[in-house]
Amino acid sequence: MKLAKLLKNSISLVLTFIIVSSILDFIRKPEIPPEINTTALYDLQGNAFFLPQIAQDKPTLIYFWGTWCGYCQYTSPAINDLAKEGYPVISIALRSGNASEVKAYLSEHNYIFTTVNDPQGEIAQKWQANVTPTIIILNKGKMDLATTGWTSYCGLKVRLFFTEFLG
């Protein structure tokens, strides 16, 4: 009897968490700027690229984060694992210092994802990414999904699965 009640309460808690999380994601959903395809981004090495140049065979993750962000400390390793698995990742280091400070942070944590420095928050402002971390999944150039706040590796894999196979 007690096990059935515990299971019922656990399921109720998980469903409530999913619903509240989905509502928050909807409220805090960023906007893709109209000039996304024509605006050059520069990685930390100074190389220019355009988002449409990124591989289109898998969804692309756009990851807004900061070195100062507590939740990002837990989300960044999951993003890094996805980059190691071959998912295209473009990270935007929001208000995290100059390029050498961001490079040092990435090196210290062994992060391999492509990073664009946004020291003044101008890129984040154009995307209306007001919360860190913010993760946007682009599929074939369109935003399929956006989520804000802490996200686990498993949560990201589920989102990528739905993006790839249902999108």
BAMARKOL-865851 format. One record per residue: x, y, z of N, C-alpha, C, O, CB in turn. Coordinates in steps of 0.05 Angstrom, whole numbers, plus 32768, in hexadecimal, padded with zeros to 4 digits. Glycine has a CB too. Example, Ala and Ser with C-alpha at 12.3 -4.5 7.8 and 13.67 -1.06 7.14 Angstrom:
BEGIN
81087F8E809C80F67FA6809C81087FBE809C811D7FBE80A980E27FA780B581017FD3808E81117FEB808F81028001809D810C801780A1811A7FF48072
//
This chain:
BEGIN
80107FE88000800080008000801180198000800C802C7FF17FED800080188026801A8012803780318014804780357FFA804D804B7FF28049802F802C8050801E7FEE805F80207FD5804F802C7FBF8059803C7FAF806A80047FCD803580247FBD8024802F7FA88020804D7FAC8020805C7F98800980217FA8801D80567FC5801980727FCB803380827FC4803280987FB9801280777FE8804A80767FCB806480837FC4806780867FA68070809A7F9D807B80737FD1806080717F97806380717F7A805080867F6F805880957F5D805C80567F6E803780887F798024809B7F6F802E80B87F75802C80C97F63800980977F7C803880BD7F8C804380D77F93805B80DE7F82805E80F57F7B804A80D87FB1806C80CB7F7D808480D07F6D807C80D77F50808780EA7F45809680B77F6C806980C97F45806080CF7F2A805380EA7F29805880FA7F16804C80B97F20804380F17F3D8037810B7F3F804C81217F40804981367F338024810C7F578060811D7F50807681317F53808581357F38808A814B7F31808981287F69808B811F7F2B809981217F118088812F7EFC809281417EEE80A181047F07806F81287EFB805D81367EE8805A81547EEE805981647EDC804181297EE88058815A7F07805681767F0F807081857F07806E819B7EFD805281797F2E808781797F0C80A081857F0580A281897EE680AA819F7EDE80B881737F0E809981767ED6809A81797EB98088818F7EB0808F819F7E9F8092815E7EAC807081917EBC805D81A67EB4806781C17EBC806781D47EAB804181A17EC2807181C57ED4807C81DF7EDD809481E67ECC809681FE7EC4808381DE7EFB80A681D37EC780BD81D97EB780B581E17E9A80C181F47E8F80CF81C07EB580A281D47E8F809981DB7E74808C81F77E73809182067E60808481C77E6A807D81FE7E88807182197E898087822E7E8B808682427E7E805E821B7EA1809B82297E9C80B1823C7E9F80C1823F7E8580C882557E7D80C482337EB680C682297E7780D4822A7E5E80C4823A7E4A80D082497E3A80D9820E7E5380AA82377E49809982467E37809A82647E3D809D82747E2B807C823C7E388099826B7E56809982877E5E80B482947E5880B582AB7E4F8093828A7E7D80CA82857E5C80E582907E5980F182897E3D8109828D7E3980F882867E6E80E082807E2B80EA82787E1180F8828F7E0280EC82A47DFF80D3826D7E008110828A7DF9811E829F7DEA811382A17DCD810382917DC5813C82997DE8811C82B67DBF811382BA7DA4812C82B87D92814182C37D99810582D57DA0812A82AB7D7B814082AB7D68813F82C57D59812B82CC7D4D813E82927D55815682D47D59815682ED7D4A815382E87D2C815C82D47D21817182FC7D4F814582FA7D1E814082F67D02815A82F57CF1815A82E87CDC812F830D7CF7816F83027CFB818883037CEB819B82EC7CF281B382ED7CED8196831D7CF0819082D67CFD81A082BF7D0681B282B47CF081C982AD7CF5818E82A97D1181A882B37CD881B782A77CC281CC82B97CB681DD82B07CA781A4829E7CAC81CA82D37CBB81DD82E67CAF81F082F37CC3820083047CBB81CD82FB7CA081EE82EC7CDC81FF82F87CF0821682E57CF6821282CE7CFE81EF82FE7D0A822E82EF7CF3824682DF7CF9824A82DE7D17824782F27D25825F82EC7CEB825182C67D20825982C27D3C827782BC7D3C828282B27D28824982AB7D4A828582C37D5182A182BF7D5382A882AE7D6B82A082B57D8282B182DA7D5482B582977D6682BD82867D7D82D582937D8C82DE82A87D8482C5826A7D7382DE82867DA182F382917DB1830E82947DA3832082A27DAC82F682817DCA831182857D8D832A82877D7D8327829E7D68833B82A27D598330826C7D70831082AB7D67830C82C07D53830282B77D38830182C77D26832682CF7D5082FB829D7D3682F182937D1D82D3829A7D1A82C382967D2C82F582747D1B82CD82A57D0382B182AD7CFD82A282957CF282AD82857CE382B082C47CEA828882927CF98277827E7CED825A82887CEF8254829A7CFE827A82637CFC8249827B7CDF822D82817CDF821E82677CE8822782517CE18223828A7CC28209826A7CF681FA82527D0081F2823F7CEA81F382277CEE81E1825B7D0F81EA82497CD281E382367CBD81FA82247CB481F682107CA781D782457CA58213822C7CBA822A821C7CB2822E82047CC4823C81F17CBD8243822E7CB4822082047CDB822381EE7CEE821581D57CE2820181D87CD4821781F57D0A822081BE7CE7821581A57CDD81F781A37CE181ED81A97CF78223818C7CE981E9819A7CCD81CC81997CCE81C2817C7CD281A981777CD381BF81A57CB681D481687CD481CB814D7CD781C281467CF381B481327CF781E2813A7CCF81C981567D0681C081537D2281B6816F7D2B81BE81837D2181D681487D3481A4816F7D3F819C81897D4A81B481977D5681C6818B7D61818681847D6081B381B27D5581C881C27D6081BE81CE7D7B81A881D77D7D81D081D97D4D81D081CD7D8F81C981D87DA981D681F47DAB81EE81F67DA781D381C67DC081C682077DB181D082227DB881CE82257DD681B882237DE181C082397DA881E482297DE381E682277E0081EF82427E0C820782497E0A81F882107E0981DD82517E1881E4826A7E2681EB82637E4381DB82577E5181CD827F7E258203826B7E4C820C82647E66821F827A7E718226828C7E62821A82487E66822782787E89823A828A7E95824D827C7EA8824482697EB6822C82A17EA3826582857EAB827882797EBE826E827E7EDA8276826E7EEC829482857EBA825E82927EDF825482997EF9823A828B7F008230828E7F16825082B77EF9822F827C7EED8214826F7EF0821682557EFF822482427EF58207826B7ED4820982537F15820A823B7F2581FE82227F178209820D7F1881FB823F7F3F81E782267F0A81DA82107EFC81EB82077EE481EB81EF7EDD81BE82187EF381F9821A7ED8820A82137EC1822081FF7EC8822981F07EB88216822D7EB4822982007EE1823E81EE7EEA823481D17EE8824581BF7EE5824681F47F07821A81CD7EE9820F81B27EE7820681AB7ECB820681947EC381F881AF7EFA81FF81C07EBC81F581BB7EA1820C81B97E8C820A81AA7E7981E281D27E99822181C97E90823781C97E7D824481AE7E78824A81A87E61824C81DC7E868248819D7E8D825381827E87824181727E74824B81637E64825781737EA1822781747E77821481667E66821681707E49821681617E3681F781697E708218818A7E46821B81977E2C8236818D7E1F823781877E08821B81B67E2E824B818C7E30826581837E26826481667E1D826F815F7E08827A81867E3C825681557E2C825381397E24824481377E09824C81267DF8824381297E39823081477E05822281477DEB823481507DD4823281457DBE820981597DED824581647DDA8258816D7DC5826B81577DBF827281537DA7826881867DCF827481487DD3828681317DCE8279811B7DBD8286810D7DAF829081257DE9825E81197DC0824F81057DB18249810E7D94823E80FF7D84823480FF7DBF825281267D8D824F812F7D72823881437D6D8233814B7D56824B81187D608229814A7D828214815E7D7E822181797D7B823381807D8A8200815E7D96821981897D67822481A47D64821B81B57D7C820381B77D81821B81B17D49822E81C27D89822881D37DA0823581EE7D9B824D81F07D96823281C67DBB822582037D9D8230821E7D9D8228822A7DB88211822E7DBE822482307D85823C822F7DC88237823B7DE2823D82597DE2824F82627DD48247822D7DF8822D82677DF1823082847DF38236828A7E10822682877E22821682937DEA824F82927E15825982987E30824F82B47E37825B82C87E2E827882957E33823B82B67E47822E82CF7E4E823B82DD7E65823C82D27E7B821082CA7E53824482F57E61825083067E76826382F67E87826282F77EA0823983127E87827682E87E7A828982D77E8982A682E17E8782B882D27E8C828782BB7E7E82AA82FA7E7F82C483057E7D82CE83077E6182BF83047E4E82D882F47E8E82E8830C7E5E82F3830E7E4382F982F27E3882F682DE7E45830D831F7E43830282F27E1F830682D87E11831A82C67E1F831682AE7E21831082DD7DF4833082D27E2A834482C17E37833982B67E518341829F7E58835D82D27E3C832882C47E5F831C82BA7E78830982A37E728308828F7E80830D82D07E8782FA82A67E5C82E782907E5582F782787E4B82F082617E5282D4829A7E3E830C827C7E3B831D82667E32832982577E4A8329823E7E4A833482707E20833282667E5E833D82597E76832882487E85832E82327E8E8349826F7E89831082537E8782FB82447E9482F4822A7E8582F282157E9182E182567E9682F2822C7E6B82EC82157E5A830382007E5D82FD81E87E5F82E8821D7E3D831B82097E5C833281F77E5E833381EA7E7A833881D27E7C834C82077E5A832D81F97E8F832D81EE7EAA831981D87EAD831E81C57EBC832782047EBE830381DA7E9F82ED81C67EA182ED81B17E8A82DC81A07E8982D281D47EA2830181B47E78830381A27E6182EB81A27E4F82E3818D7E45830981857E6B82DF81B97E4B82C881BC7E3A82D281C07E1D82E481CF7E1882B681D37E4382C581B17E0B82CE81B27DEF82BB81C07DDC82C081C37DC482D381967DE582A481C87DE7829081D47DD5829981F07DCA82A781FE7DD8827581D77DE3829081F67DB2829582107DA6828982257DB6827182247DBE828B82117D888298823A7DBC828F824F7DCE8292826B7DC182A782717DB6829D824E7DE9827D827A7DC3827D82967DBB827C82A77DD4826B82A27DE58265829D7DA7828D82BA7DD7828D82CB7DEF827882E27DEB827882EF7DD682A982D67DF5826882E77DFF825482FC7DFF8258830D7E188247830C7E2A823782F07DFD826E831C7E1A827583297E338261833E7E3C825E83437E54828F83367E308253834A7E2A823F835F7E31822283547E30821083637E38824183777E1F821E833C7E28820383307E2681F383397E0E81DB83367E0E81F483387E3F820183437DF981F3834D7DE281E683367DD281CF83397DC88206835C7DD081F483207DCF81E883097DC081D082FE7DD081BB82F87DC481FE82F27DBC81D482FA7DEA81BD82F07DFA81A583027DF9818F82F97DF881C682ED7E1781AA831C7DF88194832F7DF68185832C7DDC816C832D7DDB819F834C7DF9819483287DC5818783257DAB8176830B7DAB8161830B7D9E819C83237D95817F82F77DB9817082DE7DBA815B82DE7DD0814C82CB7DD3818482C67DBE815B82F27DE0814982F47DF8814E82DC7E0B813B82D17E16812C82F57DEF816782D57E0E816F82C07E21817582CE7E3B818B82D87E40818882B07E17816182CF7E4D816382DE7E66816B82CD7E7E816F82D87E93814982EC7E6B816C82B37E7A817282A17E908189828F7E88818B82877E71815882907E97819B82897E9B81B082767E9681AC825E7EA881A582617EBF81CC82837E9981B182477E9E81B682417E82819D82417E718187823C7E7B81C482267E7F81A082487E58818A82467E44819582347E2E81AB82397E24818182627E39818682207E27818E820E7E118179820E7DFC8161820A7E01819281F17E1C818182147DE4816F82147DCD817881FE7DBA819081FB7DB4817082307DBE816581EE7DB1816B81D97D9E816181E27D83814981E57D7F815F81BE7DA7817481E67D71816C81ED7D55816D81D47D45818081C47D46818082027D49815881D07D35815781B97D23815081C37D08813A81CF7D03814281A37D2D816281BF7CF5815E81C97CDA815981E77CD9814981F17CCA814781BB7CCC816881F67CEB816782137CEB8150821F7CFB814D82377CFC8166821D7CD0813E820E7D06812782187D158129820F7D32813481FA7D38810D820F7D08811F82207D44811F82197D61810A82047D6680F282097D63811B82327D72811381EC7D6D810181D77D7480FA81D87D9280E381D07D9A810D81BC7D6D810D81E07DA2810981DF7DBE811B81F37DCC813181F87DC3810D81C27DC9811281FD7DE38122820E7DF4811C82077E10810582027E18811D822C7DEE813182057E20812E82007E3D814082117E4C815682197E43813381E27E43813882187E648148822A7E75814C821D7E91813C820B7E99813A82457E79816182257E9E8167821A7EB8817681FF7EB6817E81F77EA0814E82167EC8817A81F37ECC818A81DA7ECD817D81C47EBC816481C07EBD818D81D07EEA818D81B77EAD818481A07E9C8199818A7E9E81B181907E9C817F81A97E7F819081727EA181A2815B7EA381A981507E87819C81577E73819681457EB481BE81407E8781C581337E6E81AE81227E6381A881237E4B81DE81207E7281A181137E75818A81027E6C817381147E618167810D7E4E818080F17E83816E812A7E6F8159813C7E65815F81477E4A814E814A7E39815681537E798179814E7E45818181587E2B817F81427E16817681477DFF819D81637E2C818781297E1C818581137E098168810E7E01816381097DEA819280FA7E158156810F7E148139810B7E0E813081217DFC8121811C7DE88128810B7E288137813A7E02812F81507DF0813A814D7DD4812D81527DC08138816B7DFC815481457DD2816081417DB88153812A7DA98150812B7D91817F813B7DBB814C81157DB8813E80FE7DAB812481087D9E811E81027D87813880E87DC0811481177DAD80FB81217DA280FF81347D8B80F081347D7880EA812F7DB8811481447D8D811A81577D77812281487D5E8119814F7D488131816A7D80813381347D61813D81257D4A812881137D3D812681137D24815481147D52811881067D4D810680F17D4280EA80FA7D3F80DA80ED7D30810780DA7D5380E281107D4B80C7811A7D4880C681347D3A80B0813D7D3280BA811D7D6480DD81417D3680DE815B7D2980E0815B7D0C80E181707CFF80F4816A7D34
//
